[in-house]
Amino acid sequence: MSAHDEAFTAFVAARRPHLVRVAYALCGDWHRADDLVQTSLLKLYASWRRVESGSEEAYVRTILVRAHIDQTRRPWWKRERSGDLPERPGPVDQVEERSELFAALQGLPEMQRKVVVLRHWLQLSVAETARELRISEGTVKSHSSRGLAALRTCLEAGNASRT
C-alpha cells in the first residue's frame, strides 16, 4: 500500500463516524447519510493527492454538502423518500434529546438547516459557511438567525407539551 493510500485509510478511520453524523444532520436519514459519506469519500480518494495536508476535513465537508445538494435536486428524491426509520440505539435520554433536535432540524427549510449545521454544529465561521454553500455572508447570517429562532420555538413547544 502506498503512503497516500495509508494516509487516506487513516483519515477515513478517524473521521468517518463524524462525517456520518454531519451527513445525518443534513439529510435526516441514516441510510442516506451513509450513502452521502460513501460518495464523498470516493470523490475525496480520487482527489487525495491534490488535497493539501491539513485541509482534508474542509475538502470532504464541501464534497458532502454539494453531494447532498445534488441528490436533493434529482427527480427520484422527490418520489422515493423513505418513511421514518428507527434511530440507532443509544442511551435513552440522549437519544430522545437528539431525536427531538434532529426532528426540529428536519423541519427547517433546507438552506436554514445547512447553515445551522455548518455554523453551530461544525462551528464554521460565517465566511467559511458562505464559501461552502456559495452564498453571501449576509445570507448566512439571516438563515442562521431564522433557523435558530425556528429551532428554539420548536424545541420549546416540545418541552412545554411534555410538562
C-alpha positions as CSV (number, residue, x, y, z in Angstrom):
1,M,0.0,0.0,0.0
2,S,1.4,3.4,-0.9
3,A,1.9,6.2,1.6
4,H,-1.1,8.1,0.0
5,D,-3.3,5.1,0.5
6,E,-2.2,4.7,4.1
7,A,-2.9,8.4,4.8
8,F,-6.3,8.2,3.2
9,T,-7.1,5.0,5.2
10,A,-6.1,6.7,8.4
11,F,-8.2,9.7,7.7
12,V,-11.3,7.6,6.9
13,A,-10.8,5.5,10.0
14,A,-10.6,8.6,12.2
15,R,-13.2,10.9,10.6
16,R,-15.9,8.6,9.1
17,P,-18.1,8.5,12.2
18,H,-18.1,12.2,12.5
19,L,-18.9,12.6,8.7
20,V,-21.8,10.3,9.0
21,R,-23.3,12.4,11.9
22,V,-22.8,15.5,9.8
23,A,-24.5,13.9,6.8
24,Y,-27.4,12.8,9.0
25,A,-27.8,16.3,10.3
26,L,-28.0,17.5,6.7
27,C,-30.4,14.8,5.4
28,G,-32.2,13.3,8.4
29,D,-31.9,9.7,7.3
30,W,-29.1,7.3,8.5
31,H,-29.1,5.3,5.2
32,R,-28.9,8.4,3.0
33,A,-26.2,9.7,5.4
34,D,-24.1,6.6,4.8
35,D,-24.6,6.9,1.1
36,L,-23.6,10.6,1.1
37,V,-20.4,9.8,3.1
38,Q,-19.5,7.0,0.8
39,T,-20.0,9.2,-2.3
40,S,-17.9,11.9,-0.6
41,L,-15.1,9.6,0.4
42,L,-15.0,8.2,-3.2
43,K,-14.6,11.7,-4.6
44,L,-12.1,12.6,-1.9
45,Y,-10.0,9.5,-2.8
46,A,-10.0,10.5,-6.4
47,S,-8.6,13.9,-5.4
48,W,-6.5,12.8,-2.4
49,R,-3.1,13.6,-4.0
50,R,-4.2,17.1,-4.8
51,V,-5.7,17.9,-1.3
52,E,-3.4,20.0,0.8
53,S,-2.3,18.4,4.1
54,G,-4.5,19.7,6.9
55,S,-7.4,20.7,4.7
56,E,-8.8,17.2,4.2
57,E,-11.7,17.8,6.6
58,A,-12.8,21.0,4.9
59,Y,-12.4,19.4,1.5
60,V,-14.6,16.4,2.3
61,R,-17.1,18.5,4.1
62,T,-17.5,20.6,0.9
63,I,-18.0,17.5,-1.1
64,L,-20.5,16.2,1.4
65,V,-22.7,19.4,1.3
66,R,-22.5,19.5,-2.5
67,A,-23.4,15.8,-2.9
68,H,-26.4,16.4,-0.7
69,I,-27.5,19.3,-2.8
70,D,-27.0,17.2,-6.0
71,Q,-29.1,14.3,-4.5
72,T,-32.0,16.5,-3.4
73,R,-32.2,18.1,-6.9
74,R,-32.7,14.7,-8.6
75,P,-36.3,13.8,-9.5
76,W,-36.2,10.4,-7.8
77,W,-35.6,12.0,-4.5
78,K,-39.0,13.6,-4.5
79,R,-40.9,10.4,-5.1
80,E,-38.7,7.8,-3.3
81,R,-38.2,9.3,0.1
82,S,-38.3,6.6,2.8
83,G,-40.6,6.9,5.8
84,D,-39.5,7.3,9.4
85,L,-36.8,4.8,10.2
86,P,-35.8,3.9,13.7
87,E,-33.0,5.7,15.4
88,R,-29.7,4.0,16.1
89,P,-29.6,2.6,19.6
90,G,-28.0,4.7,22.3
91,P,-28.6,5.9,25.9
92,V,-32.4,6.6,26.2
93,D,-32.1,10.3,27.4
94,Q,-29.5,11.2,24.8
95,V,-31.4,9.5,22.0
96,E,-34.6,11.4,23.0
97,E,-32.9,14.8,23.1
98,R,-31.0,14.1,19.9
99,S,-34.2,12.8,18.2
100,E,-36.0,16.0,19.1
101,L,-33.2,18.1,17.8
102,F,-32.9,16.2,14.6
103,A,-36.6,16.2,14.1
104,A,-36.6,20.0,14.6
105,L,-33.7,20.4,12.2
106,Q,-35.6,18.4,9.6
107,G,-38.5,20.8,10.0
108,L,-36.3,23.7,8.9
109,P,-36.1,24.8,5.2
110,E,-33.1,23.2,3.5
111,M,-30.8,26.2,3.4
112,Q,-31.5,27.2,7.0
113,R,-30.7,23.6,8.1
114,K,-27.4,23.6,6.2
115,V,-26.4,26.9,7.7
116,V,-27.3,25.9,11.2
117,V,-25.4,22.6,10.9
118,L,-22.3,24.2,9.4
119,R,-22.3,27.2,11.7
120,H,-23.4,25.8,15.0
121,W,-22.6,22.1,14.9
122,L,-19.4,22.2,12.9
123,Q,-18.6,25.7,14.3
124,L,-17.5,27.1,10.9
125,S,-17.2,30.9,10.7
126,V,-19.7,33.0,8.7
127,A,-17.2,33.3,5.9
128,E,-16.4,29.6,5.8
129,T,-20.1,28.7,5.7
130,A,-20.7,31.2,3.0
131,R,-17.9,29.8,0.9
132,E,-19.0,26.2,1.4
133,L,-22.6,27.0,0.4
134,R,-21.7,29.5,-2.2
135,I,-23.9,32.2,-0.7
136,S,-23.2,35.7,0.7
137,E,-22.2,36.2,4.3
138,G,-25.3,38.3,4.9
139,T,-27.4,35.4,3.7
140,V,-25.6,33.1,6.1
141,K,-26.4,35.4,9.0
142,S,-30.1,35.7,8.1
143,H,-30.5,32.0,7.6
144,S,-28.7,31.3,10.8
145,S,-30.8,33.7,12.8
146,R,-34.1,32.4,11.3
147,G,-33.1,28.8,11.7
148,L,-32.1,29.2,15.3
149,A,-35.3,31.0,16.1
150,A,-37.4,28.3,14.5
151,L,-35.4,25.6,16.3
152,R,-35.9,27.4,19.6
153,T,-39.6,27.7,19.1
154,C,-40.0,24.1,18.0
155,L,-37.9,22.7,20.9
156,E,-39.7,24.9,23.5
157,A,-43.1,23.7,22.2
158,G,-41.9,20.1,22.5
159,N,-40.7,20.8,26.1
160,A,-44.0,22.5,27.0
161,S,-46.1,19.6,25.7
162,R,-44.1,17.1,28.0
163,T,-44.8,19.0,31.1
